[in-house]
Amino acid sequence: MPATARLLAAGVRASGPILPALSARLALRLFFTTAPRMAVRDADLATHREAHRERILLRGSEVVAYRWGRGERAVLLLHGWQGRASQFAPLVRELVAEGFRVTSFDAPAHGASGGSDTDLRDWVEVASLLERTDGPFHAIVGHSFGGLAALTAARTSTPAPRVAVIAGAASPAAFLAEFSRALRLSPAVAERFERRFAARFGLDAAGVAAAYDAARNPLPAETALLVAHDRADRRMPDVDALRLHAAHGDRSTLLRTDGLGHNRILQADAVLDAVLDLARTDADPSPSPSPRLRTERTVPPIPDLRDGVRRESGAPHPATAR
């Protein structure tokens, strides 16, 4: 944990018993801290360097998008909080070898992208922008916080017939609860912290659940879901992932792993195989509807996304060089 984060954590704990409002304000600031930025692992450098790059301007900051492969079918990969696109290098190699075209990006304030502040809306907005140039996406895969972004995007602005959530959760509430537990927030501070989180989105707790909880408001009926989670994940316990799986019934596949934790699960053969199996699945249920499909649910719209988004054009990328 960097020095600034340690100071914030100490301030949260010290002020909690006597100044719960201040403690909640500091907790929210710590929750949205993205530092330190993850470096590219040595094992992922070759794949990272092979990518075609494009810079997208989002709210005045450059977001770096990456593309691999030239296949007809496209897959979008969304990394998690304090992560980066290169974490998906093993999956990128597998998908490209199978003939898929792969798109990902470093979110604002992450990886090689600019900016110092971000939240879930940025992940969803960039996914929507990339859908216009690289889509439609055959599948969307998200890790951790990126799994929540994948669910939100697929339910709203970036429809896809397949979604995979790895070490993720169904709703922001799970991330808030785990953060409160890890920081040992008192009930009074935790309640104020969650209220401040919702206010950042212009909502209350009910509004956050309506907009972002994919268990209460599941994916469209034609969308298949893969939920992969490690039983020993200490950063995000699997309770909410199991709730997400249950909410989607027979059209959700659950993969439980043991001893891989929160990040190593991205490199596990069983997980890579499960994502490839999902991606290979025929999306068209006609003429015989798949038993995985259930009644379609109505999904409320998410709040207005960020303004001031524009693109910078670069050299032709694989999506247009086929």
N, C-alpha and C positions, 0 to 999 in steps of 0.2 A: 504494500500500500504506500503510495507516495506521501510526502510530508504534508501536503495540503489536505489530503484525505484523512490522514491520521489526526491532524488538528481538528478537522470538522467532526470526526467521530468522537474525539475527546470532548469537544464542546457540546455535542448532542447529549452525551452521558452526564456531563457535569450540570448542564442547565435543566435537564428533564425534571428533577424533583421540585425545583423552585420556579422555573420559567418554562412551562410546557409549550407555550406558543413559540418562544425562541428556539427551543429544542426541535420542534416540528419544522420550523423554517430551515434550520441547519440540516436536518435529516433530508429534506427534499433536495437541498443543494447537493448533498453527498450522494443521494440516489442518482442524480443526473450527471455525476462526474464520470467522464469517459477516460481520464488518464489512469494509468499509463497506456500509451498506444502499443498494441501488440506488434512485435516484430515478425517478419516472415521466417518460419522455421527453415533450417538448412535443407530438410527433406522436401520442402515445398518450393524451393527457389526456382528450380527449372520450370515447373508448371507456371509459377507466377510470372516469370520472364517471357514465357511463350505467348502470353495473352496479348490480344489486340486491345489497346486502351483508348478510351474516349473520355473527355472531361465534360461534365454536365454542370451548369451553373444553377444552384439551388439556394435561394435567399442570399445571393451575393457570395456564396462559397462554392468552390469547385469540388464536385463529387466525381471520383474516378470509377468508371465502369470498365469491366473486363469481359472479353469474349474469347471463347475457344471453339474450334471445330467449324464445320461447314454443312452440317446435316440439315435436313428439312424440318425435323422436329426440334423444338427449342425447350430448354429447361432453365428456370430462373432459380438461383441460389441466394438465400438471405442469411448473412451471418448474424451473430448475437451481439449483445452489449459488450463493449471492450474487446470485440473480436475483429476479424477482417476476412475478406473474400478468400485469401490464400489458405485458410483453414480447410477449405473444401477441396484442396488439391487432389487427394486420393479419389474423391468422387468425380472430380472433373476428368481425370484420366480415364476412369471407367466409362463415364458417359460418352466421351469423345470416341473411345474405342468401339462403343456400340453404335456410333453413327449419329449421336445427338449433337446439337449446337447448344453451347452452354453460355449463359450470361450471369454475371454477378456484379457487385459493386462494393466499395468501402463506403459505409454510411458517413454522413458529416461527423467531423471530430473523431474519426476512426481511420486506421490504416494510413493510406496515402492521400486521403481526402482532406479538404480544408475545413475550417469552422471550429468553433469551440463549444457549441451547444446544439443539442438535437433531442428528438423524442420520436415516438412511434410513428407520428404522422409523416416524418421524413422518409422512413423506410417505405411506407405505403405510397407516398408521392413519387419517389424514384422508381418503384416497381411499375407504377402506372405510366410514367414517361417511357420506360424501357419496353413496356408492352406495345406501345405505338410503333416502335422501330424494330423490335426483335420478336414480337409476338405474332400470333397468339401462342401462349406458352402451353406446351404439352403437360408440364408439371411444374409446381413450385415447391422448393425444399427449403425449410428454415430450421436453423439451429438455435436453441435457447430462446432469447428474446426475438430472434429472427423467425422462430416458429410462430409466435404470436402475430408478427407482422405478415407472415405468409397466410395465416388464417384470415386476418383482416383484409388483406388485399384480395384474396380469392372470393371473399364474401361481398366485396364492394366494387372496386375499380379495375381489378385485374383477374377476371374469371379464368379458371383453369380446371380441367377435368380430374386432376390428381393433385393432392397436397400431401407432403411428408413433413411431419413435425418431429424433430430429434432433440431430446433433452429439453422440451419446451413445456408450455402450459396453455390452458384454454383462455386465460383472461389476465389482465393486469393485476387483479386482486391477488393472484398467487405470488407474483413478484413482489408486491408490496408487503404481503404477509411474511414472506421469507426474509426480506430486508429487515422488517421490524423485529423478527425473531433473532436474526444474526446480531443486530445492534442492541438487543435487549431493551427495546422501547417499552415504556409503561403503556397501559391501555389509553391513558389520557393523551400521551404524546402520539401514539400510533393513530388514534382517531383524528387528531388534528393534521398529522402528516398525510393521511389518506385523503382528507378533505382538501388539503392544499394541492395534492396531486390532481384530483378531479378538477379543481378550479383552473389549473394550467390549461386544461382542455375546454374550459368554458362549460363544465358539466358538474353535476353532483354524482354521488356514488351510483345511483340508479342509472343515470345517463351513461356513465362509463360502462356499466354492465350491459346496457342495451346496445351500445355501439361496438364494444370490443370483446364481449364474452362469447366465444364460439361454441360453448357447451349449451348456454341458454338459447343461442340463436345459431344453430349449426350451419355448416356449409350447404350449398344448394344440393338438391336431391341427386343430381347426376354426378356429383363429385365424390371420388373415392379418396380415402384417408389412410395414411400410414402413421402410426404413433410408435416411435422407438424411444425407449427410456431405460436407463440403468438403475437397478435396484439400489445401488450404493451411491447414487448421485447426491452429494452433500450440498451442492449449490442450489439445486432445484429438485427437491423430493418429488416422487412420481405421483403424488395424490391427485394433483390437478390434471396430469396427463391421463390418468385412468378415468377421471370424470369426462375428459374430452372424448376418449375412446368409447365410453359407454353411451354418450349422447348421440353417437353416429351409428350405433347398432351394427348390423351385418356388413355395412359398407366400409367399416373401419377395420384395419388389421393392426394388432398390437404385437410389438416385438419387445420382449424384456431381456436385458442383458445383465451380466453380473461382473462386478469388479472393474468396469471401464470408466466410471465416474462421468463427469460432465463434458469433457472435451475429447478424451481418447475414443469415445464412442463414435466420433466422426471418421475414425480410421479403421473401425472394426469390419472385418470381412462380412459378418452376418448383416450388419447395417447396410453396407455398400450393396450387397446382394439384394436386400429387401427393397432398397430404393430403385435399383435397376429393374427388379420384377414389377414394381409399381409403374415405372416409366414405360415398360414394354407393353403394359396392358392396353388392349384395344379400348379406345374411349367411346366408341359408338355402340350404344346398347341395343339399337334396332337390328333386325326385327324382333329379337327375343330379349325383353328387358332382363338385365342382370338381377339376380337375387340380392345383390348388394344395395340396389336402389330403393329408397324409401320416399315417403311423401315429402314434397318440397315445402320448405318453411319460408315464411316471410321474414326478411332481414331488414331492420331499420338502417337508415343511412348513417354513416359516421359523420362527425362534425366537419365543418369546412376545413379543407387542407390549407397549407401555407400558400401565400401569394408570392409573386416576384420570381417565378420560375422561368428560365429560358435555357436553351441548349446552345452549345457551341459545336459546329460541325467539324469533324476531322476527316481523315482519310477513309475511304470505303471500308466497311467492316464485313465480317463473314455473312451477316444477315442480308447484305445487298450484293455480295460478290459470289453468289452461287451460280 
